[in-house]
Amino acid sequence: MPCGTGVDAAELGTNARGDLAIWSAFKIGGDQVLLPLLVATFLLSRTIVRHPVVINVCCSWIMAGIVSSLLYVRLCSVESGRAWLGG
């Protein structure tokens, strides 16, 4: 059973681990790789001009993605009994 779900294996089905791996890959790829690349492009490009609100929303989305990933890892470590970040 994937950590933090609050449901049992019968409710999740047989593909739960694969689905969680795909979701995690898209989440990490989007929030922690592609969005920072987009913000860097906005800030470093001389020809692309974006409203500061767009850059602010992207930065907020990056921060939310990092925090949610840290919370998920923390929840998984607590449920598995491993101490992480001060246990």
C-alpha positions as CSV (number, residue, x, y, z in Angstrom):
1,M,0.0,0.0,0.0
2,P,1.4,3.4,-0.9
3,C,2.0,5.5,2.2
4,G,-0.3,8.3,3.2
5,T,-3.4,7.0,1.4
6,G,-5.5,5.8,4.3
7,V,-7.0,3.0,2.2
8,D,-6.2,-0.7,2.0
9,A,-4.7,-2.6,-1.0
10,A,-8.1,-3.9,-2.1
11,E,-9.4,-0.4,-2.7
12,L,-6.3,0.7,-4.6
13,G,-6.1,-2.2,-6.9
14,T,-3.1,-4.0,-8.4
15,N,-1.6,-1.1,-10.2
16,A,-1.2,1.3,-7.3
17,R,2.6,1.2,-7.2
18,G,2.9,1.9,-10.9
19,D,0.4,4.7,-10.8
20,L,2.2,6.3,-7.8
21,A,5.5,6.1,-9.6
22,I,4.1,7.7,-12.8
23,W,2.4,10.4,-10.7
24,S,5.6,11.1,-8.8
25,A,7.6,11.3,-12.0
26,F,5.2,13.9,-13.5
27,K,5.1,15.8,-10.2
28,I,8.9,16.0,-9.8
29,G,9.5,16.6,-13.5
30,G,6.9,19.4,-13.7
31,D,7.3,21.1,-10.3
32,Q,11.0,20.8,-9.7
33,V,12.5,20.6,-13.2
34,L,10.4,22.2,-15.9
35,L,8.9,25.1,-14.0
36,P,12.2,26.4,-12.8
37,L,13.5,26.1,-16.4
38,L,10.5,28.1,-17.6
39,V,11.1,30.8,-14.9
40,A,14.8,30.9,-15.8
41,T,13.8,31.4,-19.4
42,F,11.5,34.2,-18.5
43,L,14.1,36.0,-16.4
44,L,17.1,35.5,-18.6
45,S,15.6,36.0,-22.0
46,R,15.8,39.5,-23.5
47,T,13.1,38.9,-26.1
48,I,10.5,37.1,-24.0
49,V,8.5,39.5,-21.8
50,R,6.1,38.2,-19.3
51,H,4.0,39.9,-16.7
52,P,5.4,39.6,-13.2
53,V,2.3,37.9,-12.0
54,V,3.0,34.9,-14.4
55,I,6.5,34.6,-12.9
56,N,5.1,34.9,-9.4
57,V,2.5,32.2,-10.0
58,C,5.2,29.9,-11.4
59,C,7.5,30.5,-8.4
60,S,4.6,29.9,-6.0
61,W,3.8,26.6,-7.9
62,I,7.5,25.6,-7.6
63,M,7.5,26.2,-3.8
64,A,4.2,24.3,-3.3
65,G,5.6,21.4,-5.3
66,I,8.7,21.2,-3.3
67,V,6.9,21.4,0.0
68,S,4.3,18.8,-1.0
69,S,7.1,16.5,-2.0
70,L,8.9,17.0,1.3
71,L,5.6,16.3,3.2
72,Y,5.0,13.1,1.2
73,V,8.5,11.8,1.9
74,R,8.1,12.7,5.6
75,L,4.8,10.9,5.7
76,C,6.3,7.8,4.0
77,S,9.2,7.7,6.4
78,V,7.0,8.1,9.5
79,E,4.7,5.3,8.3
80,S,7.6,2.9,7.6
81,G,9.2,3.6,10.9
82,R,12.3,5.4,9.6
83,A,13.4,8.7,11.1
84,W,13.9,11.5,8.7
85,L,14.6,15.2,9.4
86,G,14.7,14.8,13.1
87,G,12.2,11.9,13.3
